[in-house]
Amino acid sequence: MRTAVLGATGLVGRTMLALLETRNWVDEPPLLLTSARSAGTSLTFRGRAVDCADAASAGLAGVEMALFSAGGAASRAYAPRFVQAGSWVVDNSSAWRMDPEVPLVVPEINAAALPARPGIVANPNCSTIQVAAAVAPLQRAFGLKACHVTTLQAASGGGGRARQALAVELSACLPGLREGHASPAMTGTGAFPRRLALNALPEIGAALPDGSFEEEAKVVRELRKILGLPQLAVTCLATRVPVWNGHAAAVRCVCGRSAPRDEVIAALSAAPGLVVAESPHGYATQLEADGADPVFVGRVRGQEGRPEVVLMWVVADNVRKGAALNAVQIADLLASRGRGA
């Protein structure tokens, strides 16, 4: 199956390419597409150098599967062209996520929503994917009335440039740390709304009129769509933390009935794609999730006097399961349908 990757030189695009190397339905090196500025950049696929082409002028003939990670504007411009040419498009931007005609998919939860014919499939927000993966088993086992989320999101959620900006900020802090203070007057790099190094920022995305930021709104509306619960009570406080890679989330679920801890652990452990710490004190961190495929669920416990409440700590590699891997898993399912498997 001929494939294409739009946004191939970015952090997520490169990870998509590495994952596609392991897929036997990818017969030949993908068509690598970028902006005109990055065209000509050489990347490697299965040991072979592949040059990137300008997306604006590249031919689409024969492409059956396209993975996009180039931002909303590029997705809106190119996705219809690919679909018209007969390709499935798995889009990692927010451009199509809330379109009622476009499925928003986490394969372990709602693969049945995938289209039978070539079309656009939206990849959810990175934080939403891991929260949904942990919450969906509880929804199935106990019902779900409300979900309250606080995220702790790595610099990599802003892409490779954001990670580099964090490295610059941390380096600038080192002289102050050696002298016993953290250079509190040092300004940030401009990649974040304020300095991220040695700090935490409860601000991701554009400010919204209701007092929230766009990242928080994404989690609210996308979680409802993935779970098929349009009226679900959801709150989110999204924070950026000075972590290199991997998002964490503290999650509070209000279930539809009593949720004994042993039943909760059984439901989570039976769900695909999750690694569950059985001890209420067990957990994984972002550092341990870095480079791993699963979503890690720990600190699973109840709330005193509220037998229907479940508290969890959820961690995942946001570049892999939160973006590239989820997209490739969607493509796996579409490819198997396309080949009659």
Secondary structure by P-SEA (a helix, b strand, c coil): ccccccccccaaaaaaaaaaccccccccccccccccccccbbbbcccbbbbbccccccccccccbbbbcccaaaaaacaaaaaaabbbbbcccccccccccccccccccccccccccbbbbbbccaaaaaaaaaaaaaaacbbbcbbbbbbbcccccccaaaaaaaaaaaaaaaaaaaaccccccccccccccccccccccccccccccccccaaaaaaaaaaaaaacccccbbbbbbbbccccbbbbbbbbbbccccccaaaaaaaaaacccccccccccccccccccccccbbbbccccccccccccccbbbbccccccccaaaaaaaaaaaaaaaacc
